[in-house]
């Protein structure tokens, strides 16, 4: 099989998404105010062994290119730097990430390692949800916010980096990609991704579960949705919500993660 760049990017997008959802129990709760500010709580558990297995599986399909000889004062490719953080979710790493755009603050942070699992908790305050997305702190989440002619807003959140259904947007190459995903099921089949979004108004429509007061929507996404196993629901992993209300003034935006950068971050060979 020939790895063209588009197929490589597509596969990397899914691997990045699975790294943040398939290998963990993931719980996300976000609140957005009328001016676009708000906060987000992230709680997830990473199975370290499964994460390594996923990386190894990826490497078997697309070996990293041979690196040039390392300089005397630099480690060779693949060797961790002495000052490398123990986790890409470490406090120092996250604070540096959040400083890439204005108005973000890491309010709470903790990491605990026990029984081969890394439990992470973060509370982030933001002045602009768009700016928070641009930092890459939400990993594989692609977000689009549109303001309709009637003044209502429509938000779409895709944990698969904006690639939607497994067979969408890439022709035959993405069909090939879809055929590879079943082999990852033994590693990531226990996926549990839960999300809650509190909006600054009244929910008009959502493909999630709406709260009784119509201010919150919740979603639960499993492996079947992420992998695109149900061909009748190619966007099953995509979260959608429309809302309206007085005094809401949020700038529309569209953000899609750089999957190659994500791959590099998690050691998946995505930087080349």
Beta strands, then each sheet from edge to edge (+ up, - down):
strand 1: 24-32
strand 2: 38-47
strand 3: 104-114
strand 4: 117-126
strand 5: 142-147
strand 6: 153-158
strand 7: 192-198
strand 8: 202-206
strand 9: 209-210
strand 10: 216-221
strand 11: 238-244
strand 12: 253-255
sheet 1: 3+ 4- 2+ 1- 7- 10+ 9-
sheet 2: 8+ 11- 6+ 5- 12+
end
